[in-house]
């Protein structure tokens, strides 16, 4: 099963990221000061569905010019309104 998460940001900072385990996503952040290239190296994506919520967890590294800038973990909890 393929676990994939797509994140789109709009506004002053714009980007489109695709997180898929074992794959890299090149993204260009558009800021008021210009464009900045980054590579997102996804290590793991997991989804957990429960009756009252869904949890998405992503582990990834951010790189620029081949240099590792950070290691990250993002957790999203989605609940009904």
KANOR-V361096 format. One record per residue. RES is the residue in three letters. PHI is phi in whole degrees, 0 to 359 (NA if undefined). OMEGA is omega in whole degrees, 0 to 359 (NA if undefined). Layout:
# KANOR-V361096
res=RES phi=PHI omega=OMEGA
res=RES phi=PHI omega=OMEGA
This chain:
# KANOR-V361096
res=UNK phi=NA omega=179
res=UNK phi=270 omega=174
res=UNK phi=258 omega=186
res=UNK phi=220 omega=176
res=UNK phi=231 omega=177
res=UNK phi=247 omega=181
res=UNK phi=237 omega=179
res=UNK phi=241 omega=177
res=UNK phi=246 omega=176
res=UNK phi=237 omega=181
res=UNK phi=114 omega=180
res=UNK phi=299 omega=175
res=UNK phi=255 omega=182
res=UNK phi=241 omega=176
res=UNK phi=196 omega=173
res=UNK phi=224 omega=182
res=UNK phi=240 omega=174
res=UNK phi=238 omega=180
res=UNK phi=257 omega=176
res=UNK phi=221 omega=185
res=UNK phi=309 omega=178
res=UNK phi=81 omega=182
res=UNK phi=236 omega=177
res=UNK phi=253 omega=178
res=UNK phi=234 omega=175
res=UNK phi=273 omega=182
res=UNK phi=226 omega=177
res=UNK phi=246 omega=176
res=UNK phi=281 omega=176
res=UNK phi=261 omega=180
res=UNK phi=239 omega=176
res=UNK phi=298 omega=182
res=UNK phi=259 omega=180
res=UNK phi=131 omega=182
res=UNK phi=261 omega=180
res=UNK phi=231 omega=180
res=UNK phi=275 omega=176
res=UNK phi=222 omega=172
res=UNK phi=243 omega=177
res=UNK phi=254 omega=182
res=UNK phi=258 omega=185
res=UNK phi=278 omega=179
res=UNK phi=268 omega=184
res=UNK phi=205 omega=173
res=UNK phi=227 omega=177
res=UNK phi=223 omega=178
res=UNK phi=237 omega=176
res=UNK phi=227 omega=180
res=UNK phi=259 omega=176
res=UNK phi=235 omega=182
res=UNK phi=303 omega=185
res=UNK phi=251 omega=179
res=UNK phi=193 omega=173
res=UNK phi=234 omega=179
res=UNK phi=242 omega=177
res=UNK phi=240 omega=180
res=UNK phi=233 omega=182
res=UNK phi=230 omega=173
res=UNK phi=249 omega=183
res=UNK phi=204 omega=175
res=UNK phi=246 omega=175
res=UNK phi=251 omega=181
res=UNK phi=232 omega=174
res=UNK phi=220 omega=182
res=UNK phi=60 omega=180
res=UNK phi=82 omega=180
res=UNK phi=262 omega=179
res=UNK phi=289 omega=179
res=UNK phi=265 omega=182
res=UNK phi=195 omega=171
res=UNK phi=247 omega=190
res=UNK phi=227 omega=173
res=UNK phi=225 omega=177
res=UNK phi=238 omega=178
res=UNK phi=238 omega=176
res=UNK phi=247 omega=173
res=UNK phi=246 omega=183
res=UNK phi=249 omega=180
res=UNK phi=232 omega=176
res=UNK phi=291 omega=178
res=UNK phi=285 omega=NA
